[in-house]
Amino acid sequence: MPVIEKYFKEYGAAYTIHKTERPGHAAQLAASLAENEHHHNIAIVAAGGDGTCNEVVNGLMNFRNIMNDSPLPAFGVLPIGRGNDFVFGAGMPLNLTKSLENLIQDKTVTLDIGWIRGGKAPEGRYFANGVGIGFDAIVNAEAAKIKWFQGYIIAAVKTIITYPRAPQVDLYYDDDMIQSQAALISFMNGKRLGGAFIMAPQGDMFDGFLNLNTTRQCSRRDMISALFDYLKGSQGRREDTFTAMGERFRVVARQGSLVIHADGETLSTEEAEVDIHCIPRALELIKG
């Protein structure tokens, strides 16, 4: 915080720092600030990691729903978290000083936001970066128990060893459908998850689509091979992997259940069905 305060003071920028006190507090702060200041030229900046970005996005989007077409504050990010996958996917600098320079420049682009309904979000909630179902969601839950940066990779190896049985699913994307015993399904607005895995090499947060990526259940040896492909973003060449782009998706488990996370937050470990879609040009992002 001292670095941030010093930078804003040197540039004569008006600012207020609000510290979160509990999970969900950033969403409440964002909605409250948007309500109190929506007639003024302000920006709401998430200083943190992907979880903080997710909460601020949900706060802004919830306020957007209430106010319909009223102007929203611009959304900015200072990446001081572990993974910073949202910032990576948006093509923004991961360096704090350069991120502060972006805020001062105040140049915005319109950002797509994802929406998901299912599990702990029966009425739906928003995500900025990506949703994972199956292997990825299990890895995410395991990684949360590990407090150092490489935790996601360690959790991925552990999950391969325990090798849970994948559910049989019907996967709908726009007007098409495939059936699969899907070990992993991801819906990406951005490019990367877990600070390392390139889930959607062609992911674009500004194109009005989400990127679907699914790998069916295979042997442990093949899963390890797939893991390395995901690290490089080369999984699209695999015969056991299917990729597509779309606006609307549904996953229905015919056998087994769905383990789901959205931007790193576990939404369910036993859901049977989930709906996902893209909301194009939902927020103004200070990108620089």
N, C-alpha and C positions, 0 to 999 in steps of 0.2 A: 504493500500500500504506500509506503513512503516514496517509492519510485514514481508511482502514478500521481500522487499529490504534487510532487516536485515538478513533474512535467507540465501538468495543467497550470500550475502557478506561474511557471516561466513563460507560458504562452498567453497568460491572462484569460484562460477559459473558465467560465462559470461551471461549477460542478458540485455535486453532493454525493458522498459515499454512503450507501446503505449496506449494512452487514446482515447476512442471513443468520437466523437463529435456530433453524430446524429444517428438516426436509419439507419441501413444498412452500417454504417462505418466499423464495425468489419469485415464484409464480404469483403469489399474493401481492408482493411488492410491485411487480411489473404491471399488474392490472390496476392497482391503486394509483400508481404514478401516471399511467396512461389516462385514467379517468380524471385525475386532478389537473393534468397538464396538457390535455389533448388540443387545447386552443393555442398553445405556445410552441415555439420552435425548439423542441428538446429532443434528445436521443436517450434511449435506455440501453445501457451497456452491461453485458454479462461479463464480469471479471471472474473467470473460473474455467472449468473444463466442460465436457459435453453434457454432464448432468445439469450444470447451472444454465447452459444455453437452452437445454430442453425446457427447463422450468420457466425461463423468461419468455420463450416462444409460446408456451401454453398460456401464460398470463396475458400476453399481447393478443393472441388469437381469441381467447375467451372474451376479452374486452371488445375486440373487433366484431364478434357475434352479437354482442349487446348493442353496440352503437351503429351497426350496419355499415353505412358508407362514410362515417365520420373519419377524419384523418387520424392516422396512428403515428406515434413517435417512431423515428427511425431506430433500427436495432443495430447495435454494435457489439463487438466481442474483443475482450483482452484475454488471450489464451494463456492462462496460468494453471491449467489442470494437467492431468497425466497424459491422456491420449490426444486431446485436441483434434479429434477426427473431423468435427464440423468445420473448423477453420481450414484444415487441409483440403477438404472437399470443395470449399468455397473459393479456393485459390487465394487465400489471404495469408499474410506473413505470420509465421509462428513465433517470431521474435517480438518481445514485448515493446521495445522502443519503436520498431517499425509499425506495430499495431496502434500505438499511441499517435504516431504521425498520420495514420489513416483516419483516425477519429477527427483530428484537427482539419484535415482536408475536406471531410464531410461530403464525399462523393458516394452516391447511393446507386444500387441496382435493385430490381425487383426480384425477390427470392421466392421460390416455390416452397411449400410446406406440405408434409405428409400428414395423413389422418388415419387412425386405426381404431376399430371397435372390437372389443373382446376382452375376456379375462377381467382384470381389475378396472377396465374402462368400458363398462356396458353401454355408456352413453357416448363413448368415443373420446379420444384425446389426440394431441398433435405430436409430431416428431419432426426434427429438423434434419437429421442425418440418415438414420436407417432403422429398419426393423429386422430382427433375426428370429427364425423359427427352427426348433430342433437343435442340432449340434451347436450352432452359434449361440443360442440362448442358454444352453447348459454351460458352455464355456464361459459365457458372461457371468453367470451366477457363481461359478467356481473362482473366476478371476477376482470377483469382489472380495473374496476372503484373503487374497494375497495383496500385501500393501506395497509392493515394489513394481517398477515399471514393466518388467518382463512378465508380469503375472498372467497376462492373457495367453502368451505362448505356452507357459508352463501348464495353465489350465487346459489348453487345447490338447496337449500331449496326454494329460491325465484322462481327459474325456475319451480319447481314442483308445486308451488302455481299458477303460471300463466298458466302452462300446455299447451304449444303450440301443435297444431295438428301435428302428425308425418307424413312424406311423405310415400307413397307407393313406394317401391323400388325393383328393380331387382339387386341382389347382386351376382356377379360372383367372384369365387375364384378358381384359376387355371382352372381345367376342369369341375367344378361344378357350380351350381347356385341355389339360394333360392330366394323366394319372401317373402316380409314382410312389415308390416307397422312398420318401425323401429324407435323407439324413440331414440335409441342410437346405433351408430356403431363406433368402434375404431379399428385401425390398429396399433399394437404396435411393435416397435423394442425393447423397454425397458419393464418395468413392471408397472410404476406408472405415474399418471397425477395429477396435482393440489396439489402436496405435500402430498396427503392423499389417493387417490383412486387407488387401485391395479387393474388396468385394465387387466393386463395379468400376473397372478401369475407364469406362466411357461415361461414368456418372456425371451429370450436369445439373446443378441446383437451379438453373435458370431456363430450362428448356420445356417445362410443363409436363414432364414424364418422370416416372420412377423406373428404376432398372431392377428387373427380376433376375435372380440367379439361384439355381437349385442343383444340388448334387445328390444323386440317389445313393442308397446304402450299398456299400461295397466292402471288400475285405479290409482288415487293419492295414495291410501293406499299401493298398490303394488309397486308403484314407490319409496315410502319412504322405503319400505322393501328392494327393489333393491339397494337403496342408501347405506344402511347399509351393504349389501352383498359386494358391490364394495369397501367399506372401509376395509373389511376383506379379500377381494380377493376370496370370496366363491360364486360368482355369477354363476359359472359353474354348480352348482347343480339346478338352477332354470329352471322350465319348459318353461318360457318365454324368455330364454337366449340361444343363440347358439354360440359356439366357434369352431375355426378351425385354422389350420396353413397353410400358402401358400407362394408362391413367387410373384404371380401376381393377382391383384384384379381390379374390376370395379364396380362402383355403378351408377345405372341409375334410376332417379326419374320418375316413371310413372305418379304419381300425387303428387303435391306439389313441393318443392324445397329443396336443400341441403344447410345447414349451415355447414361450414367446417373450421377447424383450423389445422395448422401443427406446432407442438412444441410451441403452445400458440399464434401463429400469425393467425388472422382471414384471410382466403383466399377468402371466399364468404359467402353471406347470401341468395343467390338465384340461385345457380348453378343447372343444370339439370343432369350433368354427371361428373364423376371424375375417373381417372386412377391412380393406385398406384402399385408400385412394389419394391422388395428388391434388393439391389445391394450388393452381398456378398463380404466380405473381401475388402472393398473399401479404408479404411484408417488404418494407424498404430496408435493405441491408447496407450499412456503411462499409464499403469494400475497398475504397481507395483506388 
